[in-house]
Every structure is written in C-alpha cells, then in structure tokens.
C-alpha cells in the first residue's frame, strides 16, 4: 500500500502555493526580459535554468535595477532656443 499523504498538499496551503507560483512567474518573466534586453546571456541562462522560487530573479532585479531616475534628476536640462515672436500689426 502506497502512502502519499506526505506528498499531498492540504486544502489550506493551496492559495499560498498558487500565490508563490504566480509571483515566481512574474518575477522570472520580468528578469528574463530585462536580461535579454541588456544582452546579459549568463544571467538569462541562469534565470532560465535555476528554479529558485523567485530568489534569483529578485537578486538579479536588485543588482541590475535601473538608475536612470536618479541620473535624470541630477542632470541639467537642455533649454530650447527661444524663438522671437513676430510683432503684431
């Protein structure tokens, strides 16, 4: 007689598992997309192969976060040349 009771998931754990799977898919998708856009093949392969329940994608996203927002705030804005208005007659 086979007893698989240790391997079965109880009904109360089902929502937690569904939430973990959905969050893992979202994190994995975002991190794979960003690594492909940046041409980081080592990260792409590692994220694709290693199943870490979201830990590796979170590490990747934290390490490679975009810092454009802080650079834009400190960079001086270019001022467009003012055009002279024609005088009204």
Buried (B, 14 or more C-beta within 10 A) or exposed (E): EEEEEEEEEEEEEEEEEEEEEEBBEEBBEEBBEBBBEEEBEEBBEBBEEEEBEBEBBBBBBEEBEEEEEEEEEEEEEEEEEEEEEEEEE
